[in-house]
Amino acid sequence: MRTVDQLAAELGGFEGKRVLVRSDLNVPQDGGLITDVGRIRASVPTLSDLRGRGARVVVMAHLGRPRGERDAAFSLQPVGKRLSELLGAEVVTAADTVGASARAAVEAMSDGDVVLLENVRFNAGETSNDDAERGAFADQLASLGDAFVSDGFGVVHRKQASVYDVAQRLAHAAGGLVLTEIEVLQRLTESPERPYVVVLGGSKVSDKLGVIDNLLTKADKLLIGGGMVFTFLKAQGYEVGRSLLEEDQLGPVRGYLEQAAAAGVEIVLPTDVVVAPAFDAEDAASVVAVDGIPADQLGLDIGPESGAAFAAALRDAKTVFWNGPMGVFERPAFAAGTRAVAEALTRIDGLSVVGGGDSAAAVRQLGFADDRFGHISTGGGASLEYLEGKILPGIDILKD
């Protein structure tokens, strides 16, 4: 993949050039307030680099899933304000993506200026499965730039106009963020230092089947928590009460347990869990052994004994990949398991990778600084698909 340095050389420098940058600014919000600026902060180095080289930086990004129509709840205006603060420079946020406001803002740019286009997903062509419709929107986007830099790793697994099709229309390069993410993922899949431990959580086994399938023979240990663990426990014959359960995945899970045993890969499951009658019943939470989950309760976190066991299983690891919280970390009564894993990762003498998405949000919400981990990915879904061995369209299109 061409780097920004190589693109600059090809163009004879960036001065006076309009550089379209696909960033990932899809940040969580609560009541209109941004609750985690991790992705915005991660976009700053590439944008600052381009500004410093005299580029006129035109940022493309999305927020949420507005389904091809304008929706004020998904406007990038608040994101633009936060980006301006973190970038230390004015960011003009257009009122549309490719309309009169966007064109006027781009035409008024001077070297080093930054314009943020309104949510690309306000346009049906962005996510269309029809190549012609998607291409037509990409034509409009490409007309606003002279070159393209792909720096939104969280969307490179999507074949979308601002990720894939624009790269076909303009001289292009991978931004520093994307290059770093790929380098880390290659270390996880091609030459991991051992012992190599994979920690998986989150709600559903079905979301992680590809990762389990691809890493089962690459990792030395798999630690399983979160809502998905109850399908594993059920597959071993335990009753799981009202806990999240995917009955249709019991067969594949039994197969994974057998495959791991045959390959000598250790699968570590909780021995105790935190249960409650409901998500909002924190006062009624209690710890029970996995063979004693009450029929009227649901598991919402791994228990303290399991948290300690998971930490012990991570102690001598040289490479760790973690994706998915151990429980409903947003509620204090069900956050201890996730905290135990996060704390253990900060002590790794090697590479510790937090796999984006809810895992990244969890460590920040629990008060852990980003620099306590080897790498925090900006792309949960993209990271998982890479680890599954899938081709990422937004990466594949950048290869020359």
N, C-alpha and C positions, 0 to 999 in steps of 0.2 A: 504493500500500500504506500502511496506517495505521502510524504510528510508535509507539514506546512512549510518547512524550509525548502523542500524540493519544489513545491508549488510556487513559492516566491521566486525562486530562480527561473522557473519556466515562464513566469509572467513578467520578469524583469523588475521585480519588486511589487509591493502592494500600494504604493502611493497613488492616490487617485482612483484606485480600483474598488469597486463595490463587491464585498465578499459576503455571500450568503452563508450563514452558519446555522446548522441545525443543532440546537441545544436541547437538553431535557430539563424543562422548568416545571414539570408536572409535580407540584409540591402539595402536601396535604394541608387542608384548611379546616378551621372550625369557626363557624359564625363569621366567615369572611376574613379571619385572621390566619396567617400562615403559621403552622405549628412546627414545621421542620424545614429549615432553609438549606439543608445539605446539598440538594441538587443545584440550587442557585449558586451556592458557594463553589461547587465543583466546576461550574461553567466559567467562572471568572478568569482562570489562568489563560485559557485560549483566547478569550475575548480581549483581555489586556494585552496579550502578545500581538494580536492583530492590530489593535489600536496603536501600539507603540511602533509598528512598522508603517503607519500611515494609511492603513486600510479604512474604508468606509464600511463599517460592520452592520450588516442587516441580519437580525436574529429571527429565526423561525422556531416556534415551539408550540406545544399544545398544553391544555389543562383539562383533565377530566374527559368525559365522554359526551359531548354535546350532540352527537349524532348528525353532524352535517348542517346544523342550524345554529343561528346566533342565539346564545343564552347568556344573559348578564351574569349568572352565577359562575360561569366558567371564563369570564373575561381575564385577560392577562394584565390588566391595568395595575392591580395590586402587586403582581409579580414584578412588573416593570419598575415600580417604585423601590422595591426591595433590592432588585438587581442594581439599580442606580447607586444605592447606598453601599453595597458590597463592592461594586466596581470602582467607586470613587469618581464617577463621571456621570453626567446627565445622560439618561436613556429616554429617548422620545418613543412613546408607545402609540402606534397608529390605531385609529379607530376601526380599521378593517384590515384584511390580510393582503389583498391584491387590488383594492379599489382606489378611489380618489385620494383618501387619506394616506394610505400606504405610499402611493406614487408621489404625492406631494412631499411627504417626509423624506423619502429617498432622494428626490431631486434636490432637496434643500441641504443635503449633507455636505460637510467638509471632511477633509482627511482626519481620521481619529474619532469621528462621530459614531454614535451607536443608535440604531433604530430597532425597536422590537415590533414585529408585525403582530397583529391580533391573532388569537388562537387559530391555528391552521385547520383545526377540526370543526370550525364554523362553516367549512366548505366541504360539501359532499364528496368532491373529487379527491380529497386527501386520503380517505380510507376506502375508496371504491375498489371493488374487485374487477371492475371493467377497465382494461388497460387504456382504452381511448379516453374515458372520462378522467381517469387519474392522470393521464398524460397531458390532457388539456389544461388541468389545473397546474401541473408541473411547468408547462410552458409559461403560464402567467407568473409563477414564482421565479422561474429562471430569468425572465425579462427584467427583474429587479436587480440582478447581479452579474458580475463578470467572472466569478469563480465561486466554488462551493467547498465548504469545510464541514465534514460530518463530525460532530462532537457530542451528540446525544446518545450515549451508549444504551440508555434505557429503552430506545425505540429501534435499535438496529435489527431486531428480530421481526420487524414489521415491513412488509412491502408496501410502503406508502409514498405518496408523491414527494413530500419534503425530505424523505429519507433515501428513497431508491431512485425515483424517476428524475429528480433534479440532477443527480450525479451523472445521469446519461446525457445531460444537456450542457453541462459546464465543466471546465477544467476543475478537478477535485482533489481533495486530500483528506486524510484522517487527522482529526485534531488530537491534541495531547492526551485528553481524557480517554478517548477511544483506544488509542495505542497502549496506554497503561492498563486498561481493563483487559485487553486481549493478551498482553504480556503476562498478567497475573493468571488468567485462565489457562494459558498454555502451561504455566508452571504446575497448575493443579492437575492437568490431564496428561502431560507428556513426560514430565520428569520430577514428580513430587519427592521431596526429601522425606524419608520415613523415620518414625511411624507417621502414617497419613490417616487422619481421622475426619470423617464426615459427620456433621451433626445436622439432622433434619427435623423440622417441626412444622408448624402451620396446621391448617385445619384438615386438609384432605390428602389421603394417600394418592388419589388419582392425579393430583397436581404434580406429584413427585415420582411417578412410576418410571419415566424415562431416565431420570437422574439415578434412581436406585439401580435400574437395569444396567446403566453404563458404568457406574462407579463401584458396583458390588465386588467386582474382581480387581479393582484398582486400589481401593482403600484397604487399610488394615483393620479398621473398626468403623461401624456405623452406630451412631447414637440416635435413637428415635424418641421424640417427645411431641408435644402439641396435641391437637385434636386427632391427628392421624394415628397416634399410638394406639387408640382404642380398637382400631381394626386389626392391628398386630396382636393386641392382647386377646381379642375375640378369636383370632386365628389359632391362638395357643390354648383355647378352651376356657378362658375367663369370661365371666359375665360382666358387662360394662354399664349396666343400668341404663340411664337416659343419655349417656355420652354419645358424641358424634360417632356414627358408625356407617361405613360403606360396605354393605352386605355383598355387593357385586365385586368387591376387591379382595374378598377373603381367599379366593383361589390363588390369585397372583401373589398375595402376601405369603401364603403357605409355601408357595414355590420359591420365593426369595429366601425364606428362612431355611429351607432345605438346601438351596444353592449355596448360601453363605456357610452353612455347616460343612458342606462338601469341600468348599474352597479354603476353609480355615479362616474365614473372615468373621470376626466377632460382632454380633449385633447386640447392643446394650439397650435394654428396655427398662422403664421405671419399675420399681418394686413397690412404690407407694404413690398416691395421687391426692391432690386437693379436690374435694367434691363440695357441691352446694346444690340446693334445689333449683337454682336459676342463676343466670349471669349476674343479676343485680342483687343477689342474696349474699353479699359478702359477710354479713354478721353471722350467717348460718354455716359458713365454710368450715370444713373439718378435714383431717388427714386420715386416709384409710389405706390399708394394704390393697394391692391390685386384685387379690382374691376375695376382697370384702367390699366391693363397691355396691352400695345400696341400690335397690331396683328403682327407687324414686329420685335418685340423685344423678348429676352429671359431672364428669371429670373436667376441671378447668385449669389444671396446672399439674406438673410433676411435683411430687412431695419432697420434703427436706432430705430424706434418706437418699432419694434418687438424685437430687441436685448435687449432693456430696459425691455420689458414685460417678456421676457424669464428669464432675470436676477432676476426680481421681483418674478417670479414663483418659482425660486430656493432658494430664500432667507431663508425660514424657513425649508428647507429640511434637513433631518438627514441622508438620504441615496440617492445617485445619481449614476446612470449608464449612461454614455454618449458614443454613438458610431456613428460616422459619422459627418463630418464638416457641417456647416450651409451654406457654399457657396464654390466658387472656391478660397480657401484660399491662393493658390499659387500666386495669383495676388493681390496686395495691395488694388485695388479698390473693391475687392469682399471678403475681409478678415475680415471686421469689425464684422459681425455676429458671426463668429467662435471665434473671440477674446472676444466678450461680454460673450459668454457662458463659455469660458475657465476662464475668470476673475471671473465670478460668482462661478465657482466650487472651486476656490482657497479660497473662503470665507465660504465654507460649514463647519458648526459645526457638523461634523459627518464623514461618509465615502463617499468620492468622488472617483469614478472609471472611468478612461479614458480607453475606450475599445479597445485599440490597433489600428493597421492599420493606416489609414489616420488620425484618431483622435490624435494618439500619435505623428505622424509626424507633424501635424498642431500645437500642443501646443509647440513643440520644435522649429519649424520654426518661430513661433510668439514670441519666446523669453522667454517662461515660463520654469522655472526650474522644474525638475521632482518632487522634494520634496515639491512643493506647492500643490500637489494632494495626496489624500490618497493612490492611487495605479494607476500606468499606466501599463496596460496589454501588454504583448509582443505578444499576439495572437488575432487579430481581428476576424478572421473566427472561431477559436476554441472557443473564448468567446461567440460568437453569437450562435454557435451550442449547447454549454452547456446551455445557457439561453433559447434555444428552447426546451430543455428537451431531446435532442438526446444523444445517447451513443457515447462517444469518444473512438474509437478503441485503441488509444495509451495510454489511461488511463485504460480502461477495462482490457487490457492484463497485467497490472501491479498488479492487485488485486489478492491476493493469498487466 
